[in-house]
Amino acid sequence: MNWLLIAVLAQVVLGTSAVFDKLLLKRKFFDPLVYTFWLGLLGVFALVILPFGLAQPGNFFLVGFTILPLNTIITAVIAGALFVLAMLFLFYALDYSDASSALPVIGGFSPIFTLFFSYLFLGSSLGFGELPAFLFLVLGGIVLFFVEKKELRFLFFLFVVASALFLGLSNVLSKIVFQTAPFVAGFAWIKLGGALFVFLFLLRKNLRKRIFSSSRQTKVKHHFLYFANRLYAGVGSVLVYFAVWLAHPAMVDATQSLKYIVIFFCAWFLLEERSSGKILAGKIIATCFIIFGILWIGLASYFYGLG
């Protein structure tokens, strides 16, 4: 049950952060590529927590440098790079469309990809108690997508599907890391992998110029807003990875449907993305599916605990 509470809190944090991401991108304060570069680069600060390990949920900060096997480090670096790549496609999708259009597509496809890769690489599948909840959560995300505007561009669709695919693969690789590594050490290497990935952007002259010229043109207050939001989103990211460490990655990924309820209300009030008629009715139905899925997980966990 602990993983569900952690995952729900994470989705609330990430949902509000995503709306603010859209607000910054909508006003053209940042280029999506530059936005992703600084997001990945912040992973360097994960080096600060490398001397700490997490042996079990009760011992949060067990001091002592944790030496991980080379294959675990490589897997963590790849997982981090794939996560940043997923965010790059997500930010381009946000730049192309409304937050309430782009994110539900990822929320519908990402858990499916995660479940597929979990079966492929972990040999794991969902139990009878988890599967109905998973289906309701995914169905909620899919309904949110189909009630949105139909004039979705093909390029936008490619962006969100690519983001969902890379996010799903990153989730499963992260789970593999957490099976052999303490949480804090594994998380630090995953974030470092994202930082190493964005450093590759600097190898191309045109991308390097694009990043630094955009950064110089952006006002200081916008930089402050960006980094404040990244710090806030970082809290949600830690919570998500901790939930993945505790539970099946597909179930954790499916809870992001809850994030779209948060986005729906925030986008309505902050971004003035209004809904009415069939769209509003569809969002209410999707919300019911998502709430039912969350309640199902809670009840299944409760009765499992009684057993």
C-alpha positions, 0 to 999 in steps of 0.5 A: 500500500505504501507504493500507491500513496507515494505514487499518488503524491508523485503524480500530483506534484508532476501534474502541476509541474507539467502545467507550469512546463506548458506555461513556460513553453507556451510563452516561448520563454524556452526552446524544447531542446534547451528545456531538455538540456537543462533538465538533464544537466541538473542530474549532475547534482545526483553525484552529491547523494552517491555516498549514500545507500538505501539497504531497506525501506526502514534505513533511508540514509545508510552512510557509506559509498555504494559500489555497484556492478558495472552492468548495473551502472550501464543499465542505470545510465541507459535508463536515465538517457532514455528518460531524458529522451522521453522528456525531449519528445514530451516537451516538443509535444507540449510545444505543438499542442495543449497540455491536456491533449499531449499528456493523456496520450502518453499516459495511455500508451506508456503503461502499456509499453512498460507492461510489455517491456516488463514481461520481455526483460523481467518476465513479470506480469500483473496478478488478477488483483492488479490487472483490473486496476491497471486496465481502468487506469489506462482506459482513463488515460485513453478516454482523455485522449479521444475526447480531445481535439481530433485535429491532432497533427501526425508529428505531434502523435509521433512525439507522444508515442515516442515519449511513451515508448522511451518512458516505458523502457526507462521505467523497466530498466530502472526497475532492473537497476533497483533489483540489484542496487540500493535505491539512492545509489541507483537513482543517482546513477540514473540521473547521471545517465540523463546528464551524460546524454544531454552532454552529447548535445554539445558535440554538435555546433548548431545545437551548442549554439542554439542552447547557449544563445537561447539561454543568453536571451532568456530573462533571469526571472524566467531562469529562476522560474524554470529551475524552481519548477525543476526542483519541484518536479525533482521531488515528484521524480524521486517519489516515482522512482521510489514507487518503482523500487517498491512495486511493479513498474507498470502499475506505478506508470499506470497511476500517472492517469491521476496526473491528468485529472490534476492537469485538467483542473490546472489547465482549466484555471491557469492555461484557460484550456476550456472544455464543454459538452462531450469533451467535458463529459468524457473527462468526467467519465475518464476521471471516474475510471481513474478513481475507480482504478486507484480504489481497486488497487487500495482494496486489493492491497488491503485484502491481500494484507488480510490474507 
